Amino acid sequence: MPKLLIVEDEVDLADQLRDWFLREKYVVDLVHDGNQALDSLEAFQYDVIILDWMIPGPDGITILKRFRQGGGKTPVVMLSARSRLEDLEVGLDTGSDYYVRKPVSLRELSASVRAAVRRGESRSPGAVIELGNMILDATARTFYIDGNAVHLEPREFNLLEFLLRHPNQVFAYDALIDRVWPSDSLISREAVRTYIKALRKKMNSSARDSIIKNIRGYGYKLEIDE
């Protein structure tokens, strides 16, 4: 389930965009000004950023410049009421991947976001992860053990994919929550433990023999032999 940051100061439009993409099965974070956007980009990772040009604080172009100069690779869809060719060139030359004019067509924007997700996947490590007897396909959102399909709920899939992409790395509870859940979610450590327990059960393993190891009082790691 792709994670999306929407940066839009028009409250009605922002709410409309958030509700639309939630229905489209995205994880959505919503902020209303440039400083909030910079804070979110520093704290969290996203699959796509929808960024309005004219927002309070640092404007969209300034944010995009800082993000790209800092090494940010996440695809960006720029929104703007500016319709001149020169403005389009500025947006694209600064580092946006797509430029959508206001008033926004939700279907056009949704198509741009889907294309941005695909572009991000092409920049990322391979969509198919194979570890031992497990195969996870991030694009098809399927998971197999010993060739047998294992049904995972969306959040279970996202959590497992994150761990599989970072084998033998220890993650604190808060780090897992930041990457897998929206930033405004009220997710507790106990909820994370519940998801891990569900994953272990579906992988037919107990806490003792699971490759998902508990680091007592801290978090988890997915342990595999090098």
Residue, then its C-alpha position, 0 to 999 in steps of 0.5 A: m500500500p503506497k504511502l502518500l504525502i499531500v501538501e495543500d493549504e486549501v482546506d477543502l481541496a486538501d480534504q477532498l484529495r485525502d478522502w479520494f486517495l484513502r478510497e484508492k487504498y493509499v496511506v495518506d499524510l496531509v500537511h498544510d504549509g511548507n514547514q510542516a512538509l519539510d518536517s514530514l519529509e525529514a521524519f518519514q519516507y513516502d512513495v509519492i509526494i503531491l506538492d502544491w506550488m503556492i503554500p504558506g511558508p517555504d513554497g512548493i518550489t523551494i521545498l522541492k529544491r531542498f528535497r532534491q538537493g538533499g538527495g530525495k528521490t521520491p517522485v513528486v506531483m506538482l499542483s499549481a494554478r499557474s498555466r504558462l509554459e514557463d511555469l511548467e518548465v520551472g516545475l519540471d526543471t526543479g525536479s517534479d516528475y509530473y505537473v497537474r494544473k488547478p482546478v484539479s481533475l481527480r482522475e488526472l491526478s490519480a493517473s499521475v500518482r499511479a504513474a509516479v508510484r511505478r516510476g518510484e518502483s523502477r528506481s527502487p530495489g526489485a519489486v520481487i524479493e526472494l529470501g530462502n523459501m519465501i517470495l514477496d512480489a511488491t507489485a502484485r502484493t503476493f507472498y509465497i512460502d514454499g510455493n504456497a500463497v499466503h494471504l496477508e492483510p494490507r498492513e501485514f504485507n507492508l510490515l513484512e515487506f519492510l522487514l524483508r527489504h532490511p534483513n538483519q537490521v534492528f528496528a525500534y517500535d517507533a521506526l516501524i510505526d513511522r514507516v508502515w503507518p500514517s504519521d497521525s495513526l495512534i498505533s501502540r507498541e502492543a498493536v505492532r506486537t499483534y501484527i508480528k504475532a499474526l505474521r508469525k502465525k501465517m508463516n507457520s512459526s512460533a516466536r521461538d523459531s520465527i525469523i522475525k526476532n524480538i529484541r526485548g524492550y526495543g523492537y524487531k529484526l528479520e534474521i536470515d543467514e548471510 
